[in-house]
Amino acid sequence: MLIEYFKFFGIGILDGIIAGFLGIGGGVLILPVLTYFMNIEWEVATAIATIQVAFASLFGTIFKWLQKSINFRYAIIFGVSTGITRFFGSYFTYKIPEITIKIVYLVAVLLALALFFIKKNGSSVEISEEAAVRKIPDKKDYFILIPLGIIAGFGMGILGIGGGFLYVPILVLLFSLPLKVAIGTSLMVVLFNAAPGIIGKLLSVRFDFWVGVSVAVGAISGSKVGTYLGKKLKSKIIRIIFIIILIIITGRLVWDIYASLTGKGDLALH
């Protein structure tokens, strides 16, 4: 079994390198790697991804806290609202058909693709990072953050992914937080989700917890290499690479869903 843990540790390293290279959380990438290349059931893959996300958000939040790039007010409001429903999404995963999980994941990937092409039409005066960290949400922000958090938390709970690819653009586009502060705040939101997400999966999904830890440790190690490599390329090139990866994942998911609905069987990757 030790060999199996090393194998998943290697998968984690690969996922971490790609995630660090692209500057995103690894959760959105680990699902297709586990399901399509390791032939793991989607339900189990979401549980493993949940463990990885918990480790990544913990270390990421500590790092961003030291950099003073977290708005704790927004993180708490968004984090609590997503955390409550994330437990239910995580717990009820075992009752959700595999095709439904794939559809939820497809929607998440399509959202990630769409957000790449949305540009913020803000004012000419941009808020500084120092001011963004101290920014106090107004009543309007509460009415946006809480409903979005409730919906997103349940969906991300089903998938076991952090949701940073969705939370960061929301914080930038809707609340005018600078990217650096949005990333730090998003990591803390994901950290709020970690405990309810893990508890929900442990109560409902049968999987090896230490496999998840192996993937998580590998991903953390690999992310350092990926971040270094990412600095060597222009952001536009990295953006194009990520879009291509998302398009490939989308194509595979669409085929799987179509095959399931029409009974034409699944396309295996070996």
Beta strands, then each sheet from edge to edge (+ up, - down):
end
